[in-house]
């Protein structure tokens, strides 16, 4: 009997730039998926766009109206998502008619096997058990993330495998903030560090407790923070825990799905592959170091061999009659002395090369020194520098006065613009039917977003992007 496995695939790195294409795929069914437009009408939405023209509009209005703190940078993981599904056999067992698409899997463990899709002609073709399966999956995920944080949830029957897309804001009610050292005025103290590209960077100094551990403070509120969200769910083991919890939950609702060890095995496999890559890298580094040391050792060995293998022939080549004048022991002393001279000569050559490098460096420094002012000109240099410093002080003082005048002028202009902007936002609030709004409690972020929405309605329509790939999750 074939075992049916649950597929619960999370994605926690959806950036602001990804939301546009994702919204087009979800709402307009445009992308890289195999969409059957005749089956699109049978798709189900638990949470839709709610009158918003784009997913982006829905996301940001939800953030602003709920006063959620978030980082507005491009690298913020602003959305998290999940896809829930299983294999075609599972849906077939629940009573959903499936048909052969005529295509086969070209990769994965099912390579070469036929691809099936739902054979739906009317709503009656979708069994109650299939609907219940997705209903229960939606309830499970909503309870985990909070229904108020779900921005989209829907089931797609118009692709190869029925599946649910579930997107939410990763909201937490508290975050830990680093505590930094400050001076008497409350200004952060900094220290200089060297970055990877060997440049100097000023960084704040984190405050430490009596045990030398970093100090944190807890801030309460509503925060969009992916790292903290998953940390509070269990950190590194959070995904595995959710898989376990979901499996227990979905079985309790009457659906026989195997938890499987696919995710865990994949995690360990990825970790093992990562460790292997690190070891291979270290091996390559050690190989390079070995070759460098080997080259140095070869030079040293060659030098030693030259010294060891010094012979009499290397020292002199006199005639035999020459040695007849001396005793054997005197000749041996002469040869020994010659060998020592030869050794010193070899060592001196090596030392000479080092000194030549040092001399070259000193000569360059001397040239640089000579190219500047000589010592005899120091009084003239000092006098000239003092004049330049005084002149620059006067210039700085004059510039400070100009800056202060500009600041005052800019503040007056800012006050005027801000008053007019408040009046305009207040008028827009009234036109949009917002209640209990006055010029002292206007949400400028929300109003700016509303103004953009209004302007978009009057802009020429552009062809929507289809860059987002629906198969970003494996189904």
ROZAMAR-609661 format. One record per residue (C-alpha): residue in one letter; x, y, z; residue number from 1. Coordinates in Angstrom, 3 decimals. Last residue first. Layout:
BEGIN
 torro        u        v        w drenlum
     A        X        Y        Z     NUM
...
***
This chain:
BEGIN
 torro        u        v        w drenlum
     X    4.462   20.879   -5.080     475
     X    7.933   22.360   -4.634     474
     X    7.620   26.005   -3.738     473
     X    9.009   28.615   -6.125     472
     X    6.857   26.733   -8.611     471
     X    4.613   29.747   -8.957     470
     X    7.494   31.717  -10.375     469
     X    7.270   35.458   -9.946     468
     X    8.426   37.241  -13.110     467
     X    4.945   37.653  -14.502     466
     X    4.843   41.421  -14.399     465
     X    1.567   43.197  -15.115     464
     X    1.132   45.047  -18.396     463
     X    0.734   48.713  -17.585     462
     X   -2.514   50.609  -17.159     461
     X   -2.277   54.334  -17.712     460
     X   -2.372   56.164  -14.357     459
     X   -5.677   57.383  -12.971     458
     X   -6.309   54.548  -10.524     457
     X   -2.637   54.650   -9.527     456
     X   -3.051   58.182   -8.197     455
     X   -5.740   57.054   -5.731     454
     X   -3.543   54.187   -4.525     453
     X   -0.550   56.496   -4.093     452
     X   -2.690   58.909   -2.067     451
     X   -3.855   55.996    0.096     450
     X   -0.228   54.999    0.760     449
     X    0.662   58.534    1.792     448
     X   -2.405   58.538    4.030     447
     X   -1.329   55.322    5.731     446
     X    2.206   56.562    6.351     445
     X    0.886   59.938    7.530     444
     X   -1.448   58.500   10.175     443
     X   -3.291   61.701   11.155     442
     X   -3.806   62.254   14.901     441
     X   -3.341   66.004   15.398     440
     X   -5.007   67.188   12.173     439
     X   -8.251   65.488   13.074     438
     X   -9.658   62.014   12.466     437
     X  -12.548   60.527   14.438     436
     X  -13.975   58.769   11.387     435
     X  -12.438   57.953    8.029     434
     X  -14.952   58.395    5.224     433
     X  -12.493   58.464    2.332     432
     X  -13.425   62.096    1.614     431
     X  -12.857   63.045    5.274     430
     X   -9.444   61.354    5.307     429
     X   -8.565   63.094    2.023     428
     X   -9.394   66.481    3.600     427
     X   -7.259   65.676    6.648     426
     X   -4.400   64.587    4.382     425
     X   -4.604   67.928    2.517     424
     X   -4.743   69.951    5.770     423
     X   -1.811   67.998    7.183     422
     X    0.164   68.554    3.978     421
     X   -0.569   72.313    4.095     420
     X    0.629   72.525    7.697     419
     X    3.714   70.429    6.920     418
     X    4.568   72.625    3.934     417
     X    4.355   75.819    6.029     416
     X    6.342   74.333    8.910     415
     X    8.956   72.981    6.496     414
     X    9.359   76.419    4.863     413
     X    9.958   78.054    8.262     412
     X   12.360   75.252    9.249     411
     X   14.247   75.636    5.964     410
     X   14.718   79.371    6.583     409
     X   15.993   78.755   10.106     408
     X   18.323   76.003    8.862     407
     X   19.574   78.214    6.023     406
     X   20.462   80.967    8.485     405
     X   22.267   78.464   10.713     404
     X   24.153   77.089    7.705     403
     X   25.241   80.561    6.615     402
     X   26.556   81.337   10.103     401
     X   28.404   78.010   10.181     400
     X   29.926   78.800    6.776     399
     X   31.345   82.087    8.071     398
     X   32.868   80.374   11.101     397
     X   34.349   77.657    8.887     396
     X   35.889   80.261    6.563     395
     X   37.425   82.120    9.500     394
     X   38.881   78.891   10.858     393
     X   40.222   78.067    7.368     392
     X   42.114   81.346    7.215     391
     X   43.600   80.727   10.654     390
     X   44.712   77.245    9.606     389
     X   46.207   78.521    6.324     388
     X   48.220   81.175    8.164     387
     X   49.482   78.644   10.687     386
     X   50.457   76.326    7.816     385
     X   52.460   79.073    6.115     384
     X   54.401   79.814    9.273     383
     X   55.066   76.122    9.904     382
     X   56.289   75.583    6.319     381
     X   58.561   78.639    6.375     380
     X   60.110   77.481    9.654     379
     X   60.575   73.932    8.301     378
     X   62.479   74.990    5.171     377
     X   65.877   73.813    6.431     376
     X   64.408   70.349    7.071     375
     X   63.764   69.866    3.394     374
     X   60.277   70.024    1.815     373
     X   59.156   66.882    0.007     372
     X   60.743   64.919   -2.891     371
     X   63.753   64.178   -0.703     370
     X   61.585   62.268    1.789     369
     X   59.975   60.187   -0.953     368
     X   63.389   59.392   -2.422     367
     X   64.695   58.426    1.025     366
     X   61.708   56.116    1.570     365
     X   62.342   54.455   -1.799     364
     X   66.028   53.993   -0.882     363
     X   64.993   52.432    2.428     362
     X   62.745   49.875    0.664     361
     X   65.473   48.985   -1.841     360
     X   67.974   48.610    1.012     359
     X   65.598   46.185    2.798     358
     X   65.191   44.072   -0.367     357
     X   68.987   44.075   -0.873     356
     X   69.383   43.049    2.772     355
     X   67.261   39.935    2.210     354
     X   69.241   38.977   -0.886     353
     X   72.519   39.541    1.024     352
     X   71.413   37.169    3.761     351
     X   70.977   34.390    1.216     350
     X   74.361   35.198   -0.384     349
     X   75.949   35.361    3.057     348
     X   74.726   31.867    3.885     347
     X   76.338   30.473    0.723     346
     X   79.606   32.398    1.429     345
     X   79.636   31.332    5.046     344
     X   79.404   27.733    3.934     343
     X   82.220   28.223    1.401     342
     X   84.495   29.805    4.043     341
     X   83.754   26.862    6.324     340
     X   84.691   24.493    3.500     339
     X   87.962   26.344    2.911     338
     X   88.884   25.983    6.580     337
     X   88.253   22.263    6.358     336
     X   90.413   22.024    3.196     335
     X   93.247   23.942    4.847     334
     X   92.990   21.848    7.976     333
     X   93.075   18.659    5.880     332
     X   96.160   19.948    3.988     331
     X   97.890   20.714    7.257     330
     X   97.145   17.217    8.492     329
     X   98.546   15.699    5.316     328
     X  101.837   17.624    5.639     327
     X  102.546   20.309    3.128     326
     X  104.946   20.751    0.121     325
     X  103.570   17.670   -1.621     324
     X  100.208   19.440   -1.831     323
     X  101.364   21.718   -4.696     322
     X  102.929   18.839   -6.615     321
     X   99.485   17.329   -7.054     320
     X   98.379   20.412   -9.033     319
     X   95.865   22.762   -7.568     318
     X   92.054   22.677   -8.065     317
     X   90.836   24.524   -5.126     316
     X   87.679   24.900   -3.053     315
     X   84.983   23.048   -4.968     314
     X   87.465   20.241   -5.699     313
     X   87.980   19.876   -1.989     312
     X   84.362   19.050   -1.600     311
     X   81.231   20.911   -0.440     310
     X   78.489   18.328   -0.344     309
     X   77.182   19.283    3.092     308
     X   76.950   23.006    2.240     307
     X   75.238   22.458   -1.089     306
     X   73.016   19.883    0.542     305
     X   72.062   22.362    3.246     304
     X   71.204   25.023    0.654     303
     X   69.171   22.535   -1.373     302
     X   67.342   21.456    1.764     301
     X   66.565   25.066    2.672     300
     X   65.291   25.757   -0.849     299
     X   63.230   22.551   -0.842     298
     X   61.920   23.429    2.623     297
     X   60.713   26.794    1.337     296
     X   58.993   25.102   -1.623     295
     X   57.463   22.451    0.680     294
     X   56.200   25.179    3.008     293
     X   54.412   26.849    0.097     292
     X   53.098   23.523   -1.239     291
     X   51.822   22.535    2.225     290
     X   50.134   25.920    2.682     289
     X   48.391   25.475   -0.671     288
     X   47.346   21.929    0.261     287
     X   46.169   23.116    3.682     286
     X   43.962   25.720    2.024     285
     X   42.585   23.078   -0.365     284
     X   41.910   20.725    2.579     283
     X   40.156   23.545    4.435     282
     X   37.909   24.096    1.420     281
     X   37.182   20.372    1.193     280
     X   36.307   20.354    4.894     279
     X   33.946   23.307    4.449     278
     X   32.310   21.648    1.447     277
     X   31.905   18.414    3.425     276
     X   30.344   20.341    6.317     275
     X   27.862   21.980    3.931     274
     X   27.024   18.603    2.380     273
     X   26.444   17.188    5.879     272
     X   24.214   20.142    6.782     271
     X   22.257   19.768    3.558     270
     X   21.884   16.032    4.215     269
     X   20.881   16.648    7.823     268
     X   18.231   19.151    6.737     267
     X   17.132   16.934    3.854     266
     X   16.812   14.020    6.226     265
     X   14.725   16.132    8.594     264
     X   12.492   17.449    5.802     263
     X   11.990   14.052    4.239     262
     X   11.570   12.215    7.528     261
     X    7.956   11.321    6.964     260
     X    4.981   12.828    8.744     259
     X    2.728   10.280    7.064     258
     X   -0.759   11.382    6.159     257
     X   -3.933    9.535    7.070     256
     X   -6.557   12.259    7.343     255
     X   -9.202   11.838   10.072     254
     X   -9.053   15.180   11.897     253
     X   -6.722   13.743   14.555     252
     X   -4.377   12.794   11.700     251
     X   -4.291   16.470   10.613     250
     X   -3.373   17.652   14.139     249
     X   -0.621   15.093   14.834     248
     X    0.907   15.751   11.420     247
     X    0.644   19.502   11.885     246
     X    2.349   19.373   15.272     245
     X    5.202   17.228   13.954     244
     X    5.769   19.432   10.892     243
     X    5.545   22.498   13.120     242
     X    8.211   21.041   15.401     241
     X   10.509   20.349   12.434     240
     X   10.158   23.931   11.217     239
     X   10.807   25.349   14.702     238
     X   13.943   23.240   15.387     237
     X   16.378   26.016   14.486     236
     X   14.495   28.535   16.624     235
     X   11.607   27.078   18.583     234
     X    8.492   29.082   17.801     233
     X    9.866   32.178   19.555     232
     X   12.938   32.018   17.316     231
     X   10.681   31.734   14.284     230
     X    8.979   35.051   15.046     229
     X   12.216   36.702   16.259     228
     X   13.917   36.077   12.926     227
     X   10.866   37.127   10.896     226
     X   10.293   40.441   12.681     225
     X    7.201   42.549   12.102     224
     X    6.713   44.093   15.542     223
     X    3.611   44.864   17.555     222
     X    4.334   46.142   21.066     221
     X    6.720   45.293   23.897     220
     X   10.423   46.126   24.118     219
     X   12.762   43.825   26.044     218
     X   16.235   45.042   26.965     217
     X   19.490   43.275   26.184     216
     X   22.897   43.208   27.910     215
     X   25.851   41.392   26.306     214
     X   27.736   38.966   28.643     213
     X   30.952   40.016   30.419     212
     X   29.913   38.500   33.725     211
     X   29.282   41.908   35.318     210
     X   26.971   42.811   32.423     209
     X   28.060   44.114   29.035     208
     X   26.959   47.215   27.086     207
     X   27.361   47.070   23.330     206
     X   29.809   49.565   21.842     205
     X   28.472   51.227   18.690     204
     X   30.419   50.650   15.444     203
     X   32.780   52.981   13.581     202
     X   34.274   51.393   10.462     201
     X   37.861   51.241    9.205     200
     X   38.478   49.603    5.838     199
     X   40.257   46.272    5.319     198
     X   37.688   44.835    2.873     197
     X   36.517   42.463    5.612     196
     X   35.935   45.412    7.956     195
     X   38.444   46.785   10.472     194
     X   36.963   48.083   13.708     193
     X   36.736   51.502   15.340     192
     X   34.794   51.998   18.552     191
     X   31.609   53.866   19.313     190
     X   29.880   55.502   22.258     189
     X   26.191   56.217   21.826     188
     X   25.018   59.692   22.789     187
     X   23.018   59.947   26.017     186
     X   24.564   63.271   27.003     185
     X   26.723   61.747   29.772     184
     X   28.151   59.250   27.253     183
     X   26.466   56.073   26.068     182
     X   27.221   52.314   26.031     181
     X   24.733   50.249   24.062     180
     X   21.809   48.005   25.016     179
     X   20.782   45.503   22.327     178
     X   17.042   45.176   21.779     177
     X   14.982   42.052   22.395     176
     X   11.610   42.007   20.702     175
     X    8.024   41.760   21.915     174
     X    4.541   41.052   20.626     173
     X    5.650   39.201   17.500     172
     X    4.294   39.446   13.955     171
     X    5.465   37.375   10.965     170
     X    2.961   38.802    8.435     169
     X    1.154   35.996    6.619     168
     X    0.876   34.089    3.367     167
     X   -0.867   30.700    2.881     166
     X   -1.028   29.091   -0.548     165
     X   -3.056   25.869   -0.551     164
     X   -2.483   23.023   -2.975     163
     X   -4.232   20.884   -5.568     162
     X   -1.578   19.288   -7.831     161
     X   -1.239   20.033  -11.552     160
     X   -2.590   23.578  -11.471     159
     X   -6.155   24.958  -11.603     158
     X   -7.286   23.570   -8.229     157
     X   -5.652   26.352   -6.225     156
     X   -6.609   26.782   -2.572     155
     X   -6.367   30.210   -0.976     154
     X   -4.914   32.122    1.950     153
     X   -3.760   35.739    1.762     152
     X   -2.947   38.499    4.231     151
     X   -2.985   36.399    7.416     150
     X   -1.884   38.489   10.419     149
     X   -5.357   38.885   11.967     148
     X   -5.780   35.110   11.832     147
     X   -2.840   34.625   14.223     146
     X    0.374   32.847   13.153     145
     X   -0.116   29.402   14.747     144
     X   -3.919   29.404   14.962     143
     X   -4.108   30.483   11.335     142
     X   -1.816   27.604   10.299     141
     X   -4.025   24.956   11.918     140
     X   -7.291   26.528   10.728     139
     X   -6.034   26.666    7.137     138
     X   -4.968   23.021    7.261     137
     X   -8.382   22.089    8.662     136
     X  -10.185   23.865    5.839     135
     X   -7.778   22.336    3.269     134
     X   -8.582   18.795    4.400     133
     X  -12.280   19.649    4.801     132
     X  -12.471   20.788    1.180     131
     X  -10.861   17.546    0.027     130
     X  -13.241   15.527    2.246     129
     X  -16.241   17.406    0.852     128
     X  -15.402   16.117   -2.623     127
     X  -14.690   18.529   -5.511     126
     X  -16.576   17.289   -8.576     125
     X  -19.736   19.039   -7.331     124
     X  -17.997   22.365   -7.964     123
     X  -18.118   21.605  -11.705     122
     X  -15.955   20.156  -14.501     121
     X  -12.979   19.043  -12.424     120
     X  -10.456   16.418  -13.523     119
     X   -7.671   17.355  -11.097     118
     X   -4.131   16.873  -12.487     117
     X   -1.841   13.885  -13.070     116
     X    1.792   13.831  -14.207     115
     X    3.101   10.553  -15.621     114
     X    6.327    9.009  -14.223     113
     X    9.649    9.610  -16.003     112
     X   11.267   11.251  -12.972     111
     X    9.287   10.562   -9.789     110
     X   12.307   10.954   -7.453     109
     X   13.046   14.404   -8.816     108
     X   13.290   15.586  -12.408     107
     X   11.507   15.388  -15.761     106
     X    8.123   14.332  -14.422     105
     X    5.890   13.236  -17.271     104
     X    3.295   15.004  -19.427     103
     X    0.157   13.536  -21.005     102
     X   -1.937   15.320  -18.372     101
     X   -3.333   12.069  -16.968     100
     X   -6.582   12.638  -15.094      99
     X   -7.609   12.908  -11.447      98
     X  -11.103   12.699   -9.917      97
     X  -11.093   13.818   -6.263      96
     X  -12.535   11.085   -4.013      95
     X  -10.357   11.447   -0.906      94
     X   -8.299    8.491   -2.155      93
     X   -7.618   10.417   -5.394      92
     X   -6.434   13.372   -3.311      91
     X   -3.874   11.160   -1.538      90
     X   -2.810    9.455   -4.766      89
     X   -2.098   12.856   -6.360      88
     X    0.586   13.623   -3.724      87
     X    0.191   16.021   -0.792      86
     X   -0.446   19.730   -0.279      85
     X    0.175   22.759    1.945      84
     X    2.260   25.723    0.778      83
     X    3.553   28.198    3.347      82
     X    4.490   31.842    3.315      81
     X    6.297   34.575    5.198      80
     X    6.070   38.220    4.295      79
     X    8.145   41.344    4.983      78
     X   11.548   39.714    5.076      77
     X   13.272   43.108    5.137      76
     X   16.125   43.423    2.651      75
     X   14.657   46.423    0.800      74
     X   14.530   48.479    3.995      73
     X   11.317   49.669    5.645      72
     X   12.046   47.908    8.950      71
     X    8.807   47.231   10.775      70
     X    6.629   48.475   13.636      69
     X    2.984   47.479   13.318      68
     X    0.466   50.251   13.904      67
     X   -2.486   48.023   12.901      66
     X   -3.655   50.425   10.176      65
     X   -0.106   50.752    8.859      64
     X    0.779   47.064    8.580      63
     X   -2.583   45.978    7.149      62
     X   -2.416   48.885    4.698      61
     X    1.049   47.721    3.670      60
     X    0.070   44.114    2.973      59
     X   -3.202   44.806    1.177      58
     X   -1.624   47.403   -1.115      57
     X    1.228   45.015   -1.913      56
     X   -1.270   42.270   -2.726      55
     X   -2.694   44.528   -5.408      54
     X   -6.011   46.146   -6.374      53
     X   -7.323   45.962   -2.833      52
     X  -10.989   45.052   -2.427      51
     X  -10.383   42.398    0.200      50
     X   -7.291   40.882   -1.500      49
     X   -8.393   37.416   -0.451      48
     X   -8.483   35.399    2.772      47
     X  -10.153   31.986    2.672      46
     X  -10.038   31.946   -1.120      45
     X  -11.106   28.905   -3.168      44
     X  -10.219   27.991   -6.756      43
     X  -13.064   26.483   -8.784      42
     X  -13.183   29.321  -11.335      41
     X   -9.502   28.646  -12.153      40
     X  -10.467   25.235  -13.579      39
     X  -11.207   26.454  -17.110      38
     X   -8.120   28.680  -16.951      37
     X   -5.861   25.620  -16.577      36
     X   -2.624   27.024  -15.207      35
     X    0.662   25.137  -15.680      34
     X    2.791   27.463  -13.560      33
     X    5.363   29.993  -14.806      32
     X    3.413   33.121  -13.949      31
     X   -0.028   34.567  -14.418      30
     X   -2.958   33.447  -12.329      29
     X   -4.330   36.996  -12.031      28
     X   -4.781   36.966   -8.242      27
     X   -2.123   34.617   -6.886      26
     X    0.456   34.980   -9.678      25
     X   -0.017   38.749   -9.927      24
     X    0.272   39.082   -6.133      23
     X    3.534   37.091   -6.107      22
     X    4.969   39.317   -8.826      21
     X    4.263   42.446   -6.791      20
     X    5.293   40.954   -3.422      19
     X    8.814   39.953   -4.457      18
     X   10.354   43.446   -4.325      17
     X    9.208   43.837   -0.693      16
     X   11.181   40.702    0.266      15
     X    9.789   37.192    0.868      14
     X   12.334   35.284    2.962      13
     X   10.404   32.941    5.259      12
     X    9.224   30.179    2.906      11
     X    7.587   27.156    4.474      10
     X    6.729   23.858    2.812       9
     X    4.173   21.558    4.422       8
     X    3.861   18.459    2.281       7
     X    2.240   15.529    4.054       6
     X    3.123   12.077    2.794       5
     X    0.810    9.405    1.442       4
     X    2.094    5.833    1.828       3
     X    1.354    3.409   -1.007       2
     X    0.000    0.000    0.000       1
***
